[in-house]
Amino acid sequence: MDLDPSTIIMIGGGLFAFTIIALFWPDDSSDMKKRMARVSGQASAEHKEAIPHQGIKRSTTDSGIPLLDRLIKSFMPNPEKLRQRLAQTGKKISLGSYLLVNAILVVSFYLAFTTIWNWERPTAVMLAIAAGLFVPHYVVGHMGSKQLTKFLATFPEAIDTICRGLRSGLPITESIATVGREMPDPIGIEFRRISDGVKMGRPLEDSMWEVAKRINCQEFRFFIISLAIQRETGGNLSETLGNLSDLLRKRRQLRLKIKAMSSEAKASAMIIGSLPFIMFALLFFVNPDYVMTLLTTPKGKFMLSFAGTMMGTGIFVMKKMVNFEL
């Protein structure tokens, strides 16, 4: 049975939207209940007993399908690196679910390229694989950057809380546990994991380096190194962490200043870069046969591929020029 292009687009778009919603929909209900219980001080005994055991048992499977787990362990060169990248998003995204989204997108793009634009199969296969792998990679990277931004926004305040606890006579482990109870997520959940690891008998530095794999930022590494140096050499830990907190605030101010100074160039690049796509869409609605030449003829496909490559190279170069390492 032949399906028209509009039906294929609707089916593919529905499958893609359903998959994305099912995988990335945030579970805010449980987090909201935990926060309300901590604020009101009326957490049940069952909830209090469950907190120390949160995240202690590590899952050994990447999906609920044994065959897929064996394929991941057999053919993926470095699955642990991808697991860490998925963990940086702050969502419970398994490696099997991520690969399933990749497969669905590759098939959807292939059907779109072959049935709607009538491209040759070798070209459609290569472009479908490239697009199907790039879209989830970009979405996961964006989610990880957003989670890191939320973490860094309240990280200096978390260090100040630890400093106040040390000045009042609390040990460093109890001060970290206080941050886990009082600060909002993602700061709270990461510091609770550190506290849970210490309660289970792990060294403090090992628990913090385990969390650093998910956070992956220089500021948190500065915090760990400061604690390690102070433990070896001695000194006033509260004063050391206070200086670190001031340093992190100055880094954040400098980063915001750089962002403000480069915002005009970024806006201009976005406007200029979007003009070809806007003009293509306008010409497609006015005269579809005129622009379909780029998608149906070999010369048009070559010109479109060359233009896309040049635009991608320009975007990459400009992105590197406006990004500054602090």
BASE-371830 format. One line per field, with one value per residue: x, y, z of N, C-alpha, C in turn; residue in one letter. Coordinates in Angstrom, 3 decimals. Layout:
BEGIN
n.c1 X ... .
n.c2 Y ... .
n.c3 Z ... .
ca.c1 X ... .
ca.c2 Y ... .
ca.c3 Z ... .
c.c1 X ... .
c.c2 Y ... .
c.c3 Z ... .
aa A ... .
***
This chain:
BEGIN
n.c1 0.848 0.669 1.708 0.920 3.074 2.357 1.034 3.113 4.828 3.255 3.015 5.723 6.479 4.749 5.655 8.272 7.819 6.401 8.354 10.398 9.028 8.386 10.902 12.291 10.608 10.200 10.222 8.592 6.911 7.712 10.077 9.049 7.480 9.460 10.886 8.926 8.523 11.010 11.119 8.891 9.457 8.112 8.614 8.075 8.873 9.547 10.373 12.619 14.264 14.739 16.252 19.158 19.851 19.607 20.393 22.516 22.695 23.851 22.778 23.203 22.470 21.797 19.414 16.070 16.209 17.745 19.214 19.859 21.470 23.661 24.587 25.360 27.500 29.209 29.735 29.905 32.455 33.245 31.246 30.958 31.730 29.664 27.569 28.245 27.931 25.172 24.370 25.081 22.983 21.145 18.856 17.128 18.168 18.585 21.204 20.309 17.778 18.575 19.988 17.851 16.271 18.023 17.962 15.245 15.073 16.911 15.646 13.272 14.219 15.350 13.083 11.765 13.580 13.658 10.989 9.625 11.368 12.545 15.228 18.365 19.148 21.754 22.663 20.524 20.737 23.241 22.853 20.640 21.690 23.606 21.976 20.210 21.928 22.991 20.928 19.874 22.340 22.843 20.615 20.989 23.437 22.626 20.825 22.605 24.264 22.409 21.765 24.254 24.540 22.496 23.538 25.956 24.907 24.051 26.170 28.281 26.769 26.267 28.851 29.250 27.384 28.586 30.874 29.745 28.765 31.195 32.381 30.662 31.330 30.735 31.625 33.213 31.868 29.285 28.545 28.440 26.325 24.307 24.103 23.091 20.540 19.353 19.757 18.484 17.811 19.986 22.085 21.477 20.860 23.257 25.085 23.856 24.344 27.094 27.204 25.780 27.551 29.739 28.558 28.240 30.781 32.749 35.678 35.787 36.881 36.840 34.088 33.391 34.847 33.549 31.062 31.990 32.375 29.852 29.211 31.333 32.861 35.089 34.910 33.828 35.858 37.888 36.893 37.088 39.863 40.746 39.790 41.287 43.961 43.907 43.455 45.847 47.838 46.830 45.388 43.090 40.085 37.555 38.200 39.678 37.715 35.970 37.477 37.568 34.844 34.485 36.189 34.851 32.496 33.553 34.499 32.070 30.878 32.698 32.271 29.600 29.936 31.505 29.657 27.688 29.124 29.632 27.133 25.900 27.309 26.661 23.868 23.732 24.967 23.113 20.866 21.791 22.560 20.094 18.719 19.017 17.440 14.953 14.352 14.301 12.045 10.029 10.161 9.460 6.762 5.734 6.594 6.878 8.021 10.234 12.175 12.394 14.132 16.620 16.482 15.859 17.421 20.701 22.748 21.580 21.430 24.160 24.949 23.408 24.457 27.116 26.700 25.565 27.718 29.623 28.248 28.012 30.748 31.397 29.712 30.804 33.411 32.852 31.594 33.677 35.239 33.837 33.647 35.107 37.683 37.839 .
n.c2 -1.196 2.152 5.118 8.523 11.466 13.276 11.683 9.993 11.841 12.681 10.257 9.635 11.976 11.805 9.419 10.190 12.402 11.132 9.341 11.078 12.514 10.430 9.597 11.857 13.223 15.083 13.893 15.437 15.208 13.448 14.722 17.187 16.400 15.451 17.813 19.399 17.853 18.059 20.807 21.286 19.589 17.268 14.765 11.363 8.426 6.297 7.555 8.944 6.844 5.845 7.689 7.615 5.353 5.972 5.646 3.858 1.196 0.052 -0.079 -2.789 -3.184 -1.908 -1.635 -3.010 -5.222 -8.184 -9.014 -6.585 -5.476 -7.216 -6.672 -4.005 -4.238 -5.742 -4.480 -1.666 0.732 2.369 2.401 3.394 6.061 7.264 6.670 8.269 10.767 10.781 10.680 13.207 14.820 14.771 13.297 10.145 8.442 5.686 3.818 2.056 3.139 5.555 4.681 3.480 5.684 6.871 4.909 4.999 7.606 7.516 5.713 7.171 9.551 8.380 7.310 9.711 11.016 9.280 8.840 11.311 13.279 11.781 10.849 9.229 5.940 5.377 8.018 8.874 7.054 7.700 10.410 10.093 8.534 10.331 12.539 11.237 10.437 12.854 14.529 13.379 13.498 16.254 17.121 15.815 16.965 19.640 19.401 18.549 20.825 22.684 21.572 21.780 24.559 25.238 24.014 25.428 27.906 28.007 26.999 28.563 29.526 27.114 26.441 28.539 27.815 25.484 26.646 28.184 26.105 24.877 26.919 26.974 24.703 22.179 19.048 18.444 16.514 16.494 19.099 18.986 17.177 18.815 20.733 19.064 18.581 21.108 22.695 23.338 21.016 20.817 20.777 19.827 17.033 15.963 16.500 15.040 12.494 12.388 12.487 10.128 8.235 8.527 7.715 5.057 4.142 4.865 6.760 10.336 11.884 10.065 9.686 12.265 12.599 10.716 11.919 14.093 13.091 13.170 15.867 17.372 19.878 22.654 24.192 22.555 20.686 22.329 22.685 20.081 19.657 21.674 20.774 18.404 19.329 20.879 18.892 17.508 19.424 21.000 23.815 26.644 25.609 26.741 29.367 28.917 27.756 29.912 31.810 30.401 30.442 33.214 33.425 31.808 33.260 35.565 34.460 33.705 36.223 37.298 35.519 36.106 38.752 38.417 37.008 38.984 40.871 39.473 38.954 40.507 39.851 37.137 37.248 38.556 36.609 34.513 35.626 36.163 33.566 32.256 33.319 32.031 29.681 30.753 32.143 29.965 28.590 30.516 30.759 28.165 28.022 29.936 29.237 26.115 24.320 25.655 25.734 23.058 21.982 21.982 19.762 17.571 17.247 16.182 18.194 20.184 18.920 18.626 21.321 22.091 20.423 21.349 24.010 23.593 22.366 24.460 26.382 25.003 24.781 27.503 28.198 26.580 27.656 30.323 29.812 28.770 31.041 32.851 31.573 31.494 30.296 30.089 .
n.c3 0.000 -0.969 0.528 0.913 0.941 3.024 4.914 5.703 6.877 9.046 10.502 11.052 12.453 14.648 15.904 16.542 18.264 20.338 21.287 22.184 24.196 25.958 26.786 27.787 29.489 32.385 35.736 37.854 39.984 42.077 42.903 43.757 45.914 47.657 48.165 49.420 51.661 52.919 53.446 55.088 57.152 57.727 56.773 56.144 58.096 56.517 54.163 55.113 55.794 53.317 51.955 52.497 51.026 48.407 45.074 45.551 44.711 41.704 38.408 36.198 33.616 30.351 29.104 28.966 27.375 26.782 24.479 23.209 25.198 25.102 22.517 22.817 24.638 23.096 20.601 20.841 21.134 23.363 25.677 28.276 28.341 26.906 28.631 30.830 29.646 29.202 31.854 32.712 31.997 34.032 33.929 33.952 31.679 29.833 28.193 26.252 25.601 24.474 22.179 20.880 20.200 18.376 16.325 15.537 14.544 12.415 10.656 10.196 8.966 6.691 5.366 4.851 3.119 0.926 0.077 0.014 -1.130 -3.068 -3.232 -4.146 -2.958 -1.717 -1.073 0.549 2.670 3.836 4.606 6.294 8.374 9.351 10.163 11.952 13.994 14.820 15.847 18.402 19.755 19.859 21.348 23.821 24.558 24.831 26.982 28.964 29.168 30.095 32.582 33.831 33.929 35.732 37.990 38.460 39.005 41.644 43.035 44.347 46.561 47.845 48.698 50.493 52.427 53.407 54.500 56.602 58.171 58.932 60.417 62.564 63.891 62.845 61.285 58.054 56.527 57.635 57.050 54.264 54.006 55.009 52.980 50.978 52.021 52.222 49.909 46.590 43.864 40.960 42.785 45.387 45.099 44.153 46.218 48.194 47.232 47.597 50.417 51.000 49.957 51.702 54.097 53.539 53.780 51.966 51.016 51.378 49.263 47.117 46.763 45.986 43.604 42.059 41.713 40.290 37.742 36.625 36.837 35.618 35.422 35.817 38.129 40.163 40.360 41.322 43.895 44.979 44.841 46.540 49.033 49.182 49.243 51.582 53.459 53.407 53.976 56.015 57.856 57.708 56.813 56.303 55.617 53.278 51.591 51.518 50.061 47.673 46.980 46.481 44.271 42.391 42.025 40.822 38.461 37.331 36.958 35.095 32.990 32.337 31.517 29.213 27.693 27.344 25.839 23.494 22.531 20.547 18.203 18.054 17.717 15.230 13.628 13.871 12.635 10.005 9.276 9.266 7.129 4.482 4.847 5.459 3.081 1.327 2.301 1.809 -1.017 -1.626 -0.908 -2.670 -5.302 -5.815 -7.716 -8.641 -6.561 -5.955 -7.700 -6.576 -4.956 -6.475 -8.775 -9.891 -10.020 -8.486 -5.975 -5.484 -5.295 -3.096 -1.100 -1.046 -0.262 2.250 3.561 3.550 5.067 7.505 8.188 8.482 10.650 12.647 12.860 13.650 16.076 17.587 17.702 19.322 21.726 24.854 26.893 30.350 .
ca.c1 0.000 1.441 1.296 1.314 4.101 1.810 0.771 4.401 5.325 2.465 3.370 7.085 6.495 4.100 6.553 9.394 7.347 6.078 9.599 11.084 8.268 8.494 12.254 12.819 9.617 10.721 9.374 8.607 6.034 8.465 10.989 8.281 7.096 10.642 11.205 7.925 8.748 12.185 10.828 7.920 9.959 7.137 8.898 7.746 10.023 9.919 11.126 13.906 15.113 15.063 17.172 20.553 20.095 19.274 21.469 23.631 22.755 24.083 22.181 24.188 21.905 21.573 18.020 15.357 16.293 19.060 19.940 20.408 22.579 24.832 25.102 26.053 28.780 30.066 30.081 30.211 33.854 33.413 29.902 30.984 31.793 28.319 26.757 28.547 27.315 23.741 24.179 25.251 21.709 20.315 17.680 17.386 18.134 19.444 21.915 19.441 16.768 19.245 20.235 16.552 15.903 18.866 17.470 13.962 15.319 17.561 14.607 12.349 14.875 15.507 11.786 11.470 14.447 13.384 9.599 9.178 12.248 12.968 16.678 18.930 19.272 23.035 22.674 19.539 21.246 24.306 22.289 19.762 22.541 24.197 20.946 19.679 22.895 23.290 19.828 19.947 23.587 22.671 19.625 21.623 24.407 21.909 20.307 23.730 24.682 21.395 21.929 25.478 24.267 21.733 24.434 26.896 24.202 23.916 27.335 28.915 25.944 26.492 30.140 29.035 26.695 29.598 31.724 29.015 28.748 32.520 32.604 29.840 31.877 30.351 32.635 32.989 30.867 27.967 28.250 28.029 24.972 23.393 23.877 22.200 19.177 18.810 19.870 17.638 18.482 20.803 23.086 21.071 20.936 24.654 25.706 23.295 25.073 28.385 26.945 25.420 28.758 30.528 27.878 28.457 32.159 33.696 36.369 35.111 37.410 36.354 32.682 33.314 35.318 32.486 30.083 32.632 32.188 28.564 29.176 32.266 33.153 36.318 34.600 33.685 37.186 38.574 36.385 37.661 41.301 40.917 39.632 42.397 45.171 43.760 43.580 47.255 48.705 46.219 45.000 41.702 39.309 36.473 38.775 40.025 36.485 35.445 38.211 37.109 33.522 34.681 36.776 33.817 31.604 34.233 34.485 30.721 30.701 33.473 31.595 28.427 30.409 31.880 28.411 27.041 29.914 29.549 25.734 25.566 27.847 25.883 22.561 23.934 25.238 21.865 19.984 22.345 22.514 18.719 18.140 18.820 16.327 13.706 14.099 13.916 10.657 9.153 10.108 8.756 5.318 5.353 6.820 7.565 8.812 11.482 13.161 12.545 15.271 17.755 16.286 15.536 18.435 22.055 23.455 20.967 21.853 25.558 25.008 22.845 25.431 28.255 26.281 25.427 29.059 30.238 27.567 28.413 32.121 31.365 29.112 31.780 34.507 32.364 31.328 34.965 35.781 33.121 33.728 36.352 37.973 38.234 .
ca.c2 0.000 3.375 6.200 9.837 12.077 13.897 10.629 9.542 12.885 12.640 9.058 9.801 13.020 11.304 8.481 10.938 13.178 10.205 8.816 12.132 12.797 9.292 9.464 13.055 13.911 15.130 13.378 16.513 14.947 12.904 15.755 18.190 15.830 15.413 19.174 19.829 17.127 18.620 22.154 21.241 18.772 16.229 13.583 10.125 7.602 5.483 8.400 9.248 5.670 5.552 8.672 7.205 4.271 6.429 5.591 3.029 0.042 0.468 -0.967 -3.425 -3.339 -0.659 -1.636 -4.194 -6.248 -8.835 -9.025 -5.247 -5.309 -7.945 -5.948 -2.806 -4.630 -6.391 -3.683 -0.271 0.814 3.001 2.735 4.100 7.494 7.693 6.617 9.471 11.914 10.733 10.993 14.643 15.503 14.752 12.459 8.705 8.013 4.526 3.756 1.383 4.086 6.519 4.025 3.267 6.958 7.000 4.020 5.503 8.805 7.125 5.150 8.247 10.400 7.628 7.286 11.052 11.338 8.427 8.913 12.690 13.990 10.826 10.801 7.899 5.239 5.608 9.367 8.918 6.288 8.459 11.587 9.652 8.143 11.548 13.312 10.457 10.431 14.210 15.137 13.013 13.996 17.682 17.278 15.405 18.000 20.822 19.095 18.556 22.215 23.316 21.053 22.356 25.961 25.276 23.630 26.509 29.103 27.959 26.356 29.414 29.541 25.841 26.543 29.415 27.013 24.624 27.510 28.505 24.903 24.668 27.928 26.637 23.519 20.923 18.463 18.693 15.579 16.956 20.322 18.548 16.622 19.955 21.277 18.141 18.704 22.464 23.323 22.703 20.227 19.603 20.832 19.001 15.598 15.565 16.492 13.893 11.306 12.400 12.117 8.709 7.449 8.563 6.885 3.654 3.780 5.308 8.009 11.543 12.292 9.129 10.001 13.529 12.387 9.989 12.939 14.966 12.516 13.635 17.327 17.686 21.304 23.005 24.739 21.468 20.108 23.236 22.395 18.814 19.833 22.497 19.890 17.453 20.034 21.261 17.701 17.109 20.476 21.652 25.203 27.029 25.159 27.681 30.507 28.445 27.628 31.255 32.377 29.700 30.959 34.514 33.193 31.287 34.377 36.433 33.735 33.800 37.592 37.451 34.761 36.878 39.922 37.950 36.685 40.233 41.520 38.706 38.673 41.166 39.044 35.899 37.565 38.803 35.330 33.754 36.239 35.931 32.140 31.785 33.894 31.055 28.775 31.531 32.376 28.686 28.314 31.446 30.370 26.886 28.289 30.735 28.472 24.892 23.703 26.395 25.356 21.607 21.626 21.704 18.494 16.483 17.113 15.953 19.457 20.871 18.253 18.965 22.702 22.131 19.811 22.255 25.157 23.154 22.164 25.765 27.003 24.303 25.175 28.871 28.202 25.987 28.604 31.453 29.354 28.681 32.392 33.566 30.826 31.793 29.429 30.838 .
ca.c3 0.000 -1.075 1.404 0.426 1.799 4.228 5.897 6.228 7.781 10.268 11.262 11.561 13.474 15.854 16.575 17.107 19.415 21.431 21.843 22.923 25.412 26.877 27.328 28.422 30.311 33.761 36.818 38.834 41.120 43.203 43.394 44.473 47.200 48.515 48.600 50.384 52.913 53.584 53.930 56.177 58.252 58.019 55.971 56.830 58.481 55.366 53.252 55.721 55.710 51.924 51.404 52.464 50.081 47.064 44.108 45.986 43.834 40.332 37.423 35.332 32.287 29.626 28.654 29.425 26.338 26.917 23.208 23.009 26.144 24.584 21.352 23.297 25.230 22.109 19.428 21.154 21.566 24.672 26.162 29.562 28.059 26.542 29.853 31.603 28.964 29.488 33.272 32.898 31.759 35.224 33.679 33.942 30.289 29.672 26.919 25.290 25.124 23.597 20.889 20.240 19.576 17.185 15.278 15.041 13.744 11.163 9.777 9.825 7.972 5.450 4.688 4.349 1.985 -0.233 -0.387 -0.207 -2.055 -4.099 -3.346 -4.330 -1.675 -1.006 -0.492 1.626 3.812 4.508 5.266 7.380 9.502 9.926 10.870 13.066 15.093 15.279 16.612 19.828 20.335 20.151 22.420 25.074 24.899 25.317 28.316 29.885 29.390 30.926 33.939 34.379 34.231 36.972 39.085 38.731 39.472 43.105 43.633 45.376 47.766 48.532 49.394 51.652 53.446 54.021 55.339 57.836 58.995 59.515 61.459 63.730 64.553 62.216 60.392 56.641 56.016 58.064 56.292 52.925 54.139 55.173 51.635 50.282 52.528 52.145 48.595 45.566 42.834 41.054 43.852 46.505 44.847 44.007 47.540 48.923 46.793 48.298 51.804 51.049 49.758 52.933 55.087 53.185 54.070 50.947 51.349 50.902 47.964 46.096 46.515 45.261 42.229 41.360 41.304 39.295 36.412 36.098 36.774 34.538 35.339 36.529 39.442 41.139 40.556 42.238 45.240 45.437 45.036 47.743 50.196 49.248 49.671 52.983 54.296 53.472 54.518 57.165 57.659 57.951 55.662 56.018 54.891 51.935 50.804 51.299 48.933 46.478 46.645 45.846 42.957 41.498 41.700 39.861 37.182 36.771 36.467 33.860 31.940 31.932 30.785 27.876 26.985 26.945 24.800 22.251 22.170 19.285 17.109 17.968 17.132 13.796 12.976 13.800 11.635 8.672 8.995 9.039 5.906 3.390 5.121 5.343 1.658 0.725 2.679 1.097 -2.431 -1.745 -0.887 -3.835 -6.527 -5.375 -8.775 -8.818 -5.549 -5.903 -8.542 -5.694 -4.273 -7.404 -9.828 -9.331 -9.821 -7.349 -4.743 -5.243 -4.826 -1.750 -0.192 -0.927 0.541 3.637 4.123 3.796 6.200 8.719 8.510 8.996 11.989 13.566 13.081 14.439 17.435 18.273 17.904 20.370 22.970 25.553 28.025 31.548 .
c.c1 0.881 0.838 1.763 2.297 3.553 1.522 2.061 4.967 4.574 2.839 4.758 7.172 5.832 4.975 7.714 8.967 7.033 7.343 10.318 10.363 8.424 9.870 12.654 11.794 10.087 9.707 9.411 7.800 6.818 9.429 10.239 7.861 8.288 10.989 10.214 8.122 9.949 11.889 9.916 8.414 9.033 7.367 8.625 9.005 10.498 10.758 12.510 14.836 15.541 16.094 18.613 20.864 19.836 20.513 22.643 23.794 22.842 23.506 23.259 23.669 21.680 20.152 17.351 15.414 17.660 19.878 20.594 21.564 23.836 25.427 25.864 27.423 29.743 30.577 30.390 31.630 34.033 32.033 29.900 31.026 30.421 27.386 27.004 27.926 25.814 23.469 24.319 23.968 20.849 19.047 18.086 17.189 19.104 20.104 21.081 18.366 17.366 19.506 18.934 16.072 16.733 18.338 16.160 14.173 15.992 16.537 13.645 12.963 15.047 14.190 11.426 12.293 14.070 11.966 9.144 10.018 12.830 14.483 17.151 19.201 20.632 23.108 21.720 20.042 22.302 23.744 21.375 20.577 23.138 23.168 20.415 20.623 23.124 22.195 19.831 21.223 23.463 21.704 20.240 22.667 23.754 21.358 21.429 24.227 23.690 21.510 23.178 25.288 23.479 22.613 25.355 26.205 24.121 25.122 28.060 28.108 26.100 27.816 30.017 28.317 27.671 30.500 31.020 28.937 30.088 32.796 31.799 30.295 31.486 31.501 32.250 31.918 29.453 27.577 27.807 26.624 23.938 23.085 22.924 20.756 18.560 18.784 18.975 18.479 18.879 21.890 22.729 21.275 22.379 25.356 25.101 23.985 26.446 28.200 26.581 26.642 29.636 29.888 28.062 29.912 33.167 34.428 35.664 35.586 36.918 34.896 32.537 33.804 34.302 31.400 30.671 32.521 30.882 28.524 30.074 32.445 34.367 36.021 34.485 35.017 38.026 38.176 37.007 39.149 41.577 40.785 40.806 43.677 45.084 43.908 45.040 48.113 48.150 45.877 43.533 40.870 38.204 36.998 39.143 38.792 35.829 36.142 37.802 35.742 33.620 35.259 35.730 32.821 32.244 34.303 33.118 30.451 31.469 32.822 30.350 28.826 30.808 30.634 27.704 27.790 29.817 28.116 25.353 26.071 27.069 24.519 22.686 24.185 23.968 20.936 20.490 22.280 21.124 18.111 18.009 17.644 14.981 13.353 13.694 12.464 9.689 9.027 9.370 7.245 4.873 5.454 7.576 8.451 10.168 12.555 13.355 13.656 16.495 17.667 16.101 16.590 19.815 22.824 22.885 21.375 23.313 25.693 24.485 23.813 26.636 27.908 26.127 26.766 29.732 29.580 27.945 29.831 32.164 30.782 30.089 32.908 34.043 32.078 32.618 35.537 35.123 33.125 35.099 36.481 38.456 39.070 .
c.c2 1.243 4.441 7.515 10.477 12.679 12.862 10.122 10.548 12.862 11.433 9.194 10.849 12.579 10.330 9.200 11.718 12.274 9.669 9.850 12.432 11.672 9.200 10.635 13.788 13.923 14.629 14.385 16.190 14.432 13.937 16.807 17.675 15.794 16.798 19.665 19.129 17.685 19.986 22.119 20.426 17.627 14.997 12.330 9.344 6.745 6.285 8.710 8.051 5.396 6.488 8.186 6.129 4.694 6.357 4.718 1.835 0.515 -0.555 -1.506 -3.630 -1.969 -0.550 -2.874 -5.345 -6.909 -8.816 -7.671 -4.980 -6.022 -7.242 -4.700 -3.165 -5.188 -5.426 -2.217 -0.164 1.359 3.391 3.531 5.612 8.036 7.639 7.855 10.703 11.952 11.079 12.488 15.421 15.587 13.946 10.997 8.174 6.850 4.550 3.062 2.299 5.105 5.914 3.748 4.537 7.191 6.153 4.521 6.721 8.466 6.578 6.248 9.161 9.671 7.568 8.649 11.373 10.538 8.591 10.334 13.379 13.085 10.845 9.367 7.264 5.437 6.983 9.454 8.180 7.089 9.667 11.198 9.235 9.372 12.336 12.559 10.365 11.820 14.762 14.689 13.505 15.468 17.892 16.912 16.431 19.259 20.585 19.081 19.960 22.953 22.855 21.636 23.823 26.109 24.929 24.794 27.760 29.154 27.329 27.264 29.494 28.237 25.861 27.456 28.674 26.083 25.442 27.866 27.296 24.633 25.674 27.635 25.360 22.196 20.358 18.664 17.761 16.013 18.245 19.986 17.955 17.737 20.603 20.381 18.246 20.057 23.039 22.607 21.870 21.139 19.633 19.837 17.525 15.132 15.531 15.398 12.600 11.232 11.948 10.647 7.823 7.402 7.688 5.395 3.221 4.181 6.555 9.209 11.938 11.367 9.409 11.287 13.384 11.586 10.945 13.839 14.402 12.972 15.150 17.838 19.196 21.609 23.495 23.645 20.771 21.006 22.941 21.121 18.969 20.676 21.652 18.934 18.127 20.418 20.060 17.280 18.141 21.117 23.100 25.409 26.681 26.135 28.897 30.119 28.338 28.979 31.951 31.708 30.199 32.324 34.366 32.707 32.373 35.322 35.764 33.815 35.198 37.825 36.712 35.501 38.133 39.545 37.619 37.935 40.914 40.784 38.438 39.314 40.366 37.743 36.153 37.819 37.509 34.489 34.313 35.953 34.450 31.609 32.314 32.886 30.119 29.503 31.773 31.087 28.358 29.233 31.076 29.050 27.103 29.089 29.924 27.196 24.278 24.374 25.938 23.846 21.125 21.303 20.329 17.308 16.258 16.885 17.247 20.228 20.250 18.568 20.389 22.816 21.529 20.723 23.457 24.771 22.925 23.487 26.476 26.331 24.657 26.586 28.964 27.643 26.965 29.775 31.037 29.248 30.069 33.113 32.826 31.044 30.839 30.274 29.947 .
c.c3 0.000 -0.172 0.818 1.400 3.088 5.308 6.524 7.208 9.101 11.127 11.868 12.649 14.761 16.625 17.241 18.350 20.605 22.085 22.683 24.234 26.428 27.532 28.192 29.269 31.756 34.760 37.953 40.078 42.316 43.764 44.195 45.851 48.157 49.031 49.644 51.721 53.660 54.179 55.149 57.366 58.619 57.158 56.788 57.154 57.321 54.391 53.815 55.647 54.283 51.358 51.407 51.436 48.650 46.186 44.503 45.061 42.394 39.377 36.485 33.926 31.676 29.098 29.225 28.444 26.435 25.630 22.947 23.965 25.655 23.377 21.780 23.847 24.194 21.048 19.741 21.693 22.976 25.216 27.460 29.352 27.684 27.739 30.711 30.962 29.191 30.949 33.544 32.645 33.018 35.069 33.681 32.528 30.144 28.301 25.856 24.741 24.168 22.216 20.153 19.555 18.321 16.030 14.686 14.145 12.416 10.172 9.308 8.775 6.642 4.668 4.117 3.108 0.738 -0.779 -0.706 -1.262 -3.135 -4.312 -3.580 -2.972 -1.003 -0.347 0.688 2.864 4.573 5.257 6.428 8.598 10.171 10.736 12.082 14.242 15.666 16.190 18.076 20.502 20.719 21.314 23.774 25.508 25.436 26.725 29.351 30.194 30.287 32.377 34.592 34.746 35.524 38.170 39.458 39.268 40.994 43.792 44.632 46.667 48.556 49.298 50.617 52.774 54.160 54.942 56.649 58.754 59.658 60.623 62.721 64.424 63.938 61.385 58.935 56.070 56.407 57.335 54.870 52.967 54.321 53.827 50.855 50.737 52.221 50.735 47.580 44.601 41.671 42.115 44.953 46.256 44.719 45.365 48.416 48.506 47.443 49.747 51.935 50.855 50.997 54.008 54.813 53.351 53.025 51.424 50.720 49.513 46.855 45.753 45.705 43.821 41.414 40.880 40.238 37.888 35.794 35.949 35.650 34.358 36.199 37.935 40.500 41.380 41.464 43.688 45.801 45.735 46.286 49.002 50.331 49.738 51.149 53.893 54.437 54.193 55.781 56.858 57.942 56.719 55.302 55.259 53.456 51.055 50.571 50.147 47.620 46.033 45.967 44.436 41.959 41.112 40.679 38.487 36.528 36.241 35.175 32.706 31.440 31.156 29.364 27.060 26.512 25.800 23.466 21.809 20.840 18.090 16.948 17.335 15.635 13.042 12.852 12.734 10.227 8.312 8.715 7.739 4.766 3.616 5.014 3.881 0.950 1.036 1.936 -0.375 -2.619 -1.741 -2.109 -5.111 -6.178 -6.441 -8.945 -7.819 -5.462 -6.812 -7.706 -5.050 -5.201 -8.479 -9.194 -9.088 -8.623 -6.024 -4.416 -4.713 -3.394 -0.731 0.019 -0.056 2.007 4.309 4.445 4.978 7.516 9.151 9.082 10.395 13.018 13.889 13.945 15.883 18.230 18.565 19.066 21.697 23.600 26.741 29.186 32.473 .
aa M D L D P S T I I M I G G G L F A F T I I A L F W P D D S S D M K K R M A R V S G Q A S A E H K E A I P H Q G I K R S T T D S G I P L L D R L I K S F M P N P E K L R Q R L A Q T G K K I S L G S Y L L V N A I L V V S F Y L A F T T I W N W E R P T A V M L A I A A G L F V P H Y V V G H M G S K Q L T K F L A T F P E A I D T I C R G L R S G L P I T E S I A T V G R E M P D P I G I E F R R I S D G V K M G R P L E D S M W E V A K R I N C Q E F R F F I I S L A I Q R E T G G N L S E T L G N L S D L L R K R R Q L R L K I K A M S S E A K A S A M I I G S L P F I M F A L L F F V N P D Y V M T L L T T P K G K F M L S F A G T M M G T G I F V M K K M V N F E L .
***
